[in-house]
Amino acid sequence: MKTKRKRQYLQSDEDWTVIFCTDSPEVDQCISNKEVIWPILQRGVSRLISEERESLPVIEIRSLSASGSAWVTIRKSDCLSTLNKLLNWREKREEYEECAEILRLMKSYERMKTVGSVQKSALLNDSDVVIDK
């Protein structure tokens, strides 16, 4: 299993990690390998939050024996559950600096959700206002 960074040219300047595998069992093994996947997911969640995106592709797994790729995409709606799983995994490994980073990401995510809710509420209130001339 080899990993490398790839730049997508067709849609935008987004980066994701490409993992090359030889066959389907190796793809399954790669997906279940937390040592490989979780750090990439953490970077992806961090980027999704900082860029205030709805979703972000973070991993493309290519198999030499298959014609397509498997994609791992992070969605805004799954951020909190992903961060909780990451936090539990990092705590078990006693990686407390990473735990602090994940807690910071959780606060940023909550702040992003709150700001988004306030903006939506403000838009709704503005549309209810009728100005007579």
N, CA and C of each residue as an Amber inpcrd file, in Angstrom:
protein
   399
   0.8430000  -1.1610000   0.0000000   0.0000000   0.0000000   0.0000000
   0.8950000   1.2330000   0.0000000   0.7060000   2.1050000  -0.9730000
   1.5020000   3.3150000  -1.0930000   0.5740000   4.5070000  -1.0140000
   1.0180000   5.5890000  -0.3700000   0.2140000   6.8090000  -0.3190000
   0.9820000   7.9480000  -0.9530000   0.2370000   8.8660000  -1.5460000
   0.8550000  10.0760000  -2.0630000  -0.2130000  11.1480000  -2.1670000
   0.1860000  12.3810000  -2.2530000  -0.7360000  13.5030000  -2.3970000
  -1.0160000  13.7180000  -3.8800000  -2.2320000  14.0880000  -4.1730000
  -2.6160000  14.3350000  -5.5610000  -3.3360000  15.6650000  -5.6220000
  -3.1250000  16.3940000  -6.6830000  -3.8310000  17.6610000  -6.8710000
  -4.8660000  17.4620000  -7.9680000  -6.0730000  17.9120000  -7.6720000
  -7.1690000  17.8150000  -8.6240000  -7.1830000  19.0880000  -9.4710000
  -7.1130000  18.9590000 -10.7680000  -7.0460000  20.1250000 -11.6330000
  -8.3860000  20.5080000 -12.2500000  -9.2990000  19.5840000 -12.3750000
 -10.5270000  19.8640000 -13.1060000 -11.4900000  20.7700000 -12.3600000
 -11.6880000  20.5490000 -11.0560000 -12.6990000  21.3070000 -10.3400000
 -12.1370000  22.4870000  -9.5640000 -11.0740000  22.2760000  -8.8030000
 -10.5090000  23.3580000  -7.9980000  -9.1210000  22.9730000  -7.5270000
  -8.6200000  23.6880000  -6.5240000  -7.2760000  23.4420000  -5.9960000
  -7.2870000  22.4810000  -4.8100000  -8.2320000  21.5850000  -4.7250000
  -8.3580000  20.7130000  -3.5670000  -7.3140000  19.5970000  -3.5820000
  -6.8050000  19.2850000  -2.4110000  -5.8810000  18.1740000  -2.2540000
  -6.5810000  17.0430000  -1.5300000  -6.1920000  15.8340000  -1.8550000
  -6.6210000  14.6700000  -1.1090000  -5.4960000  13.6620000  -1.1640000
  -5.6040000  12.6120000  -0.3740000  -4.5800000  11.5900000  -0.3410000
  -5.0080000  10.4320000  -1.2240000  -4.1050000   9.9490000  -2.0570000
  -4.3640000   8.7940000  -2.9080000  -3.5810000   7.6180000  -2.3310000
  -4.2740000   6.4950000  -2.1600000  -3.6360000   5.2700000  -1.6640000
  -3.7740000   4.2210000  -2.7570000  -2.6770000   3.6240000  -3.1380000
  -2.6740000   2.6000000  -4.1760000  -2.6180000   1.2190000  -3.5200000
  -3.5340000   0.3340000  -3.9030000  -3.5820000  -1.0340000  -3.4050000
  -3.5630000  -1.9930000  -4.5930000  -3.1870000  -3.2370000  -4.3370000
  -3.0990000  -4.2020000  -5.4280000  -4.4200000  -4.9100000  -5.6990000
  -5.2420000  -5.1490000  -4.6530000  -6.4900000  -5.8790000  -4.8550000
  -7.5310000  -5.4690000  -3.8060000  -8.7230000  -6.0320000  -3.9260000
  -9.8330000  -5.6770000  -3.0230000  -9.5450000  -5.9890000  -1.5550000
  -8.9570000  -7.1430000  -1.2320000  -8.6430000  -7.3770000   0.1900000
  -7.7050000  -6.3290000   0.7790000  -6.7550000  -5.8600000  -0.0220000
  -5.8480000  -4.8220000   0.4580000  -6.5830000  -3.4970000   0.6360000
  -7.5680000  -3.2120000  -0.2230000  -8.3940000  -2.0090000  -0.0650000
  -9.1430000  -2.0830000   1.2560000  -9.7700000  -3.2410000   1.5400000
 -10.4970000  -3.4200000   2.8000000  -9.5710000  -3.2700000   4.0010000
  -8.3880000  -3.8420000   3.8920000  -7.4020000  -3.7390000   4.9640000
  -6.9970000  -2.2850000   5.1810000  -6.8190000  -1.5570000   4.0990000
  -6.4420000  -0.1500000   4.1820000  -7.5270000   0.6620000   4.8790000
  -8.7800000   0.4510000   4.4830000  -9.8900000   1.2050000   5.0660000
 -10.0130000   0.9330000   6.5570000  -9.7420000  -0.2880000   6.9850000
  -9.8710000  -0.6250000   8.4030000  -8.6140000  -0.2780000   9.2160000
  -7.5380000   0.1620000   8.5610000  -6.2930000   0.4950000   9.2470000
  -6.3600000   1.9210000   9.7970000  -6.6570000   2.0400000  11.0840000
  -6.8020000   3.3570000  11.7080000  -5.5050000   4.1510000  11.7000000
  -4.3850000   3.4860000  11.7030000  -3.0870000   4.1700000  11.6740000
  -2.9270000   4.9940000  10.4000000  -3.5420000   4.5370000   9.3290000
  -3.4560000   5.2370000   8.0440000  -4.6000000   6.2340000   7.9010000
  -5.8170000   5.7750000   8.1440000  -7.0190000   6.5460000   7.8240000
  -7.2930000   7.6830000   8.8040000  -7.2000000   7.4390000  10.1160000
  -7.6120000   8.4540000  11.0980000  -6.8220000   9.7600000  11.0150000
  -5.4990000   9.7380000  10.8840000  -4.7860000  11.0240000  10.7550000
  -5.2110000  11.8140000   9.5110000  -5.4990000  11.1050000   8.4220000
  -5.9480000  11.7860000   7.2020000  -7.3240000  12.3910000   7.4360000
  -8.2050000  11.6500000   8.1100000  -9.5330000  12.1750000   8.4200000
  -9.4500000  13.4060000   9.3110000  -8.5430000  13.3900000  10.2670000
  -8.3880000  14.5370000  11.1590000  -7.9770000  15.7800000  10.3630000
  -7.0240000  15.6240000   9.4540000  -6.6240000  16.7620000   8.6110000
  -7.7940000  17.2330000   7.7480000  -8.5710000  16.2820000   7.2430000
  -9.7120000  16.6320000   6.4070000 -10.7790000  17.3930000   7.1630000
 -11.0950000  16.9460000   8.3830000 -12.0890000  17.6470000   9.2010000
 -11.5920000  19.0500000   9.5210000 -10.3210000  19.1620000   9.8510000
  -9.7370000  20.4710000  10.1540000  -9.8920000  21.4090000   8.9610000
  -9.6100000  20.9120000   7.7930000  -9.7160000  21.7310000   6.5810000
 -11.1660000  22.0790000   6.2700000 -12.0690000  21.1130000   6.4240000
 -13.4850000  21.3580000   6.1720000 -14.0040000  22.4640000   7.0750000
 -13.6140000  22.4200000   8.3410000 -14.0640000  23.4370000   9.3010000
 -13.4490000  24.7870000   8.9780000 -12.1530000  24.8220000   8.7240000
 -11.4920000  26.1130000   8.4700000 -12.0040000  26.7730000   7.1900000
 -12.3780000  25.9650000   6.2090000 -12.8760000  26.5050000   4.9470000
 -14.4010000  26.6080000   4.9240000 -15.0430000  26.1940000   6.0220000
 -16.5040000  26.2350000   6.1560000 -17.1880000  25.5830000   4.9600000
 -16.8080000  24.3520000   4.6730000 -17.3470000  23.6020000   3.5340000
 -18.4580000  22.6740000   3.9930000 -19.2480000  22.1940000   3.0680000
 -20.3090000  21.2180000   3.3500000 -19.7690000  19.7950000   3.2630000
 -18.8260000  19.5580000   2.3570000 -18.2020000  18.2460000   2.2210000
 -16.8140000  18.4220000   1.6200000 -15.9960000  17.3870000   1.7920000
 -14.6210000  17.4620000   1.3070000 -14.1000000  16.0560000   1.0480000
 -13.6780000  15.7360000  -0.1820000 -13.0520000  14.4340000  -0.4260000
 -11.6540000  14.4380000   0.1860000 -11.3340000  13.3950000   0.9590000
 -10.0340000  13.3770000   1.6270000  -9.1570000  12.1920000   1.2270000
  -9.7730000  11.0840000   0.8150000  -8.9830000   9.8990000   0.4640000
  -9.5560000   9.2710000  -0.8070000  -8.6670000   8.9400000  -1.7120000
  -9.0260000   8.1400000  -2.8840000  -8.2000000   6.8630000  -2.7970000
  -8.8700000   5.7170000  -2.8070000  -8.1730000   4.4370000  -2.7410000
  -8.3040000   3.7670000  -4.1020000  -7.1830000   3.5930000  -4.7590000
  -7.1560000   2.9730000  -6.0850000  -6.6590000   1.5380000  -5.9670000
  -7.3250000   0.6710000  -6.6660000  -6.9180000  -0.7310000  -6.6910000
  -6.4640000  -1.0780000  -8.1000000  -5.3470000  -1.7660000  -8.2090000
  -4.8320000  -2.1550000  -9.5210000  -5.7410000  -3.1690000 -10.1960000
  -6.5100000  -3.9300000  -9.3890000  -7.3710000  -4.9620000  -9.9650000
  -8.7890000  -4.4590000 -10.2510000  -9.1220000  -3.2490000  -9.8370000
 -10.4670000  -2.7070000 -10.0680000 -10.3890000  -1.5460000 -11.0480000
 -11.5140000  -1.2770000 -11.6960000 -11.5230000  -0.2020000 -12.6840000
 -11.7990000   1.1680000 -12.0690000 -12.3610000   1.2120000 -10.8660000
 -12.6890000   2.4940000 -10.2400000 -11.9100000   2.7160000  -8.9590000
 -12.2610000   3.7840000  -8.2820000 -11.6260000   4.1270000  -7.0140000
 -12.6660000   4.1580000  -5.9100000 -12.2260000   3.9230000  -4.6900000
 -13.0770000   4.1150000  -3.5140000 -12.7140000   5.4760000  -2.9400000
 -13.7460000   6.2520000  -2.5710000 -13.5250000   7.5910000  -2.0390000
 -14.0090000   7.6730000  -0.6110000 -13.2760000   8.3980000   0.2060000
 -13.7220000   8.7440000   1.5490000 -13.9070000  10.2540000   1.5560000
 -15.1400000  10.6660000   1.8210000 -15.4890000  12.0770000   1.8300000
 -16.0110000  12.4460000   3.2090000 -15.5830000  13.5740000   3.7240000
 -16.0810000  14.0620000   5.0030000 -17.2050000  15.0450000   4.7240000
 -18.2930000  14.8790000   5.4620000 -19.4280000  15.7900000   5.3430000
 -19.5870000  16.5740000   6.6350000 -20.0240000  17.8050000   6.4900000
 -20.1930000  18.6860000   7.6420000 -21.0830000  18.0480000   8.7110000
 -22.1400000  17.3730000   8.2670000 -23.0790000  16.7560000   9.2110000
 -22.4510000  15.6200000  10.0150000 -21.3410000  15.0460000   9.5350000
 -20.6810000  13.9390000  10.2280000 -19.4520000  14.3710000  11.0250000
 -19.1420000  15.6570000  11.0200000 -17.9170000  16.1450000  11.6620000
 -17.8610000  15.8000000  13.1550000 -18.9170000  16.0880000  13.8650000
 -18.8840000  15.9040000  15.3140000 -18.7030000  14.4330000  15.6900000
 -19.4120000  13.5360000  15.0170000 -19.2490000  12.1150000  15.3300000
 -17.8490000  11.6290000  14.9480000 -17.3190000  12.1210000  13.8340000
 -15.9550000  11.7620000  13.4320000 -14.9460000  12.2770000  14.4510000
 -15.1270000  13.5120000  14.9070000 -14.2120000  14.0740000  15.9090000
 -14.2950000  13.3080000  17.2260000 -15.4800000  12.8910000  17.6300000
 -15.6100000  12.0930000  18.8560000 -14.8720000  10.7660000  18.7400000
 -14.9890000  10.1010000  17.5790000 -14.2760000   8.8410000  17.3570000
 -12.7690000   9.0700000  17.3370000 -12.3490000  10.1540000  16.6980000
 -10.9210000  10.4970000  16.6770000 -10.4010000  10.7540000  18.0810000
 -11.1860000  11.4750000  18.8680000 -10.7790000  11.7860000  20.2430000
 -10.6140000  10.5060000  21.0610000 -11.5670000   9.5970000  20.9600000
 -11.4680000   8.3170000  21.6830000 -10.2430000   7.5320000  21.2530000
  -9.9700000   7.5010000  19.9560000  -8.8160000   6.7710000  19.4450000
  -7.5130000   7.3920000  19.9490000  -7.4260000   8.7250000  19.9070000
  -6.2140000   9.4110000  20.3710000  -6.0320000   9.2510000  21.8850000
  -7.1360000   9.2830000  22.6500000  -7.0350000   9.1010000  24.1050000
  -6.4960000   7.7150000  24.4490000  -6.9790000   6.6870000  23.7550000
  -6.5010000   5.3230000  23.9940000  -5.0130000   5.2030000  23.7080000
  -4.5330000   5.9800000  22.7650000  -3.1060000   5.9590000  22.4040000
  -2.2880000   6.9440000  23.2490000  -2.9910000   7.6540000  24.1400000
  -2.3730000   8.6530000  25.0230000  -1.6520000   9.7490000  24.2340000
  -2.2610000  10.1870000  23.1600000  -1.7320000  11.2750000  22.3420000
  -2.4710000  12.5580000  22.7220000  -2.0560000  13.1190000  23.8410000
  -2.8140000  14.2090000  24.4470000  -2.7090000  15.5280000  23.6800000
  -1.6090000  15.7660000  23.0000000  -1.5210000  16.9730000  22.1730000
  -2.5300000  16.8980000  21.0260000  -2.6750000  15.7270000  20.4420000
  -3.6680000  15.5410000  19.3830000  -5.0810000  15.6590000  19.9460000
  -5.2850000  15.1830000  21.1700000  -6.5930000  15.3170000  21.8210000
  -6.9510000  16.7920000  21.9820000  -5.9860000  17.5920000  22.3710000
  -6.2180000  19.0300000  22.5290000  -6.5820000  19.6600000  21.1830000
  -5.9300000  19.2290000  20.1210000  -6.2370000  19.7290000  18.7820000
  -7.6670000  19.3400000  18.3810000  -8.0640000  18.1210000  18.6810000
  -9.4150000  17.6630000  18.3480000 -10.4540000  18.4510000  19.1440000
 -10.1840000  18.7220000  20.4080000 -11.1110000  19.5300000  21.2140000
 -11.2320000  20.9410000  20.6410000 -10.1240000  21.4810000  20.1480000
 -10.1600000  22.7910000  19.5040000 -11.0150000  22.7400000  18.2360000
 -10.8830000  21.6650000  17.4750000 -11.6910000  21.5050000  16.2660000
 -13.1820000  21.3940000  16.6110000 -13.4890000  20.6990000  17.7020000
 -14.8850000  20.5810000  18.1260000 -15.4760000  21.9490000  18.4650000
 -14.6940000  22.7800000  19.1460000 -15.1630000  24.1280000  19.4700000
 -15.3440000  24.9530000  18.1960000 -14.4210000  24.8260000  17.2670000
 -14.5380000  25.5530000  15.9990000 -15.7660000  25.1010000  15.2260000
 -16.0290000  23.8070000  15.2500000 -17.1950000  23.2690000  14.5620000
 -18.4800000  23.8220000  15.1850000 -18.5520000  23.8310000  16.5140000
 -19.7390000  24.3600000  17.2040000 -19.9190000  25.8420000  16.8920000
 -18.8200000  26.5830000  16.8530000 -18.8690000  28.0020000  16.5230000
 -19.3620000  28.1940000  15.0850000 -18.8800000  27.3570000  14.1750000
 -19.2900000  27.4320000  12.7820000 -20.7850000  27.1350000  12.6540000
 -21.2800000  26.1380000  13.3780000 -22.7060000  25.8150000  13.3420000
 -23.5350000  26.9610000  13.8990000 -23.0720000  27.5720000  15.0000000
 -23.8060000  28.6700000  15.6210000 -23.8630000  29.8730000  14.6950000
 -22.7400000  30.2270000  14.1030000 -22.6980000  31.3620000  13.1770000
 -23.6160000  31.0870000  11.9940000 -23.5970000  29.8720000  11.4680000
 -24.4690000  29.5200000  10.3530000 -25.9350000  29.6280000  10.7210000
 -26.2950000  29.2130000  11.9310000 -27.6840000  29.2980000  12.3840000
 -28.1110000  30.7450000  12.5470000 -27.2300000  31.5690000  13.0930000
 -27.5420000  32.9870000  13.2760000 -27.7190000  33.6540000  11.9220000
 -26.8550000  33.3440000  10.9620000 -26.9630000  33.9340000   9.6260000
 -28.2720000  33.5140000   8.9590000 -28.6360000  32.2350000   9.0730000
 -29.8850000  31.7680000   8.4850000 -31.0660000  32.4610000   9.1340000
 -31.0190000  32.6060000  10.4460000 -32.0990000  33.2780000  11.1720000
 -32.2150000  34.7310000  10.7210000 -31.0920000  35.4010000  10.5610000
 -31.0960000  36.7900000  10.1240000 -31.6770000  36.9080000   8.7140000
 -31.3410000  35.9700000   7.8450000 -31.8840000  35.9940000   6.4900000
 -33.3950000  35.8000000   6.5060000 -33.8660000  34.8890000   7.3380000
 -35.3070000  34.6680000   7.4400000 -36.0080000  35.9150000   7.9620000
 -35.4250000  36.5420000   8.9730000 -36.0280000  37.7470000   9.5300000
 -36.0360000  38.8800000   8.5200000 -34.9650000  39.0180000   7.7320000
 -34.9050000  40.0740000   6.7180000 -35.9620000  39.8470000   5.6270000
 -36.2130000  38.6140000   5.2820000 -37.1850000  38.3530000   4.2210000
 -38.6180000  38.6030000   4.7020000 -38.8370000  38.5960000   6.0170000
 -40.1640000  38.8470000   6.5700000 -40.4920000  40.3330000   6.6280000
 -39.4820000  41.1650000   6.4760000 -39.6930000  42.6120000   6.5980000
 -40.2580000  43.1540000   5.2940000 -41.3300000  43.9020000   5.3970000
 -41.9420000  44.5350000   4.2260000 -41.8060000  46.0220000   4.3890000
 -41.2550000  46.6990000   3.4070000 -41.0550000  48.1380000   3.4720000
 -42.0740000  48.8000000   2.5550000 -42.9170000  49.6450000   3.1430000
 -43.8920000  50.3950000   2.3530000 -43.2690000  51.6790000   1.8520000
 -43.5020000  51.9670000   0.6010000 -42.9570000  53.2170000   0.0380000
 -44.0860000  54.0640000  -0.4650000
